[in-house]
């Protein structure tokens, strides 16, 4: 294992501001033409659920004002992307992909950045010199549900470092560290060299941390690799891949772990870290 200087975690407000700005840049400009009738239906049902909770549990004015103060704090620290991605997105992902016959997906989370450097079909993610962590070689293949290789597929990978921090969301880390885009060969195969990521806690010094403390929860996410796998004529797959034995696989704060997303690392034959095999099957785009 190599080492790099420890990078301090950024404050929640800084991390939240980065995530908010990234969302505004990448997603909030996409038009959504939702009919008024559906907006009315969804808004009313969400509010009805809130009203029913208040009535059922006899919520007091003190509790209501504490909630109002907390909601204001979430906005002030820019933590809405974190809150929604940790506690809500896994259900949206479940509903959006329940029809798929290919690989299971998972949440994207707040730390994706498009445009990571291209590294070919066999290459390494950008890393600092002497990047800390156990070397990891990942070999896989991308096919369609009918079994044929998707030779024009791409695999985007991003991950936390050995301190549990993401480039572009923590200071002192090169912009594209541990972020790469990989093509596949004519048989749909790829090989990626990286390091095993570390488990980490979501920021706890801001509004989300106050909720975690008040509810008596923990803030841990198990170690994972993020991927987006795409190919012409096929649905985009967004997933997180996990490692056996992590103590928080069964109680992930983001509720994003699925058995189908578990990796099978083994010691590399040459003794240089671990090697893992994991393939992707993509669903054709529906008419």
Secondary structure, 3 states (H helix, E strand, C coil): CECCCCCCCCCHHHHHHHHHHHHHHHCCCCCCCCCHHHHHHHHHHHHHHHHHHHHHHCCCHHHHHHHHHHHHHHHHCCCHHHHHHHHCHHHHHHHHCCCCCCCCCCCCCCCCCCCCCECCCEEECCCCCCCCECEEEEEEEEEECCCCECCCCEEEEEECCCCCCCCCCCCCCCCCCCEEEEECCCCCEEEEEEECCCCEECCCCCHHHHHHHHHCCCCEECCEEEEEEECCCECCEEEEEECCCCCCCCCCCCCCCCHHHECCCEECCCCCCEEEECCEEECECCC
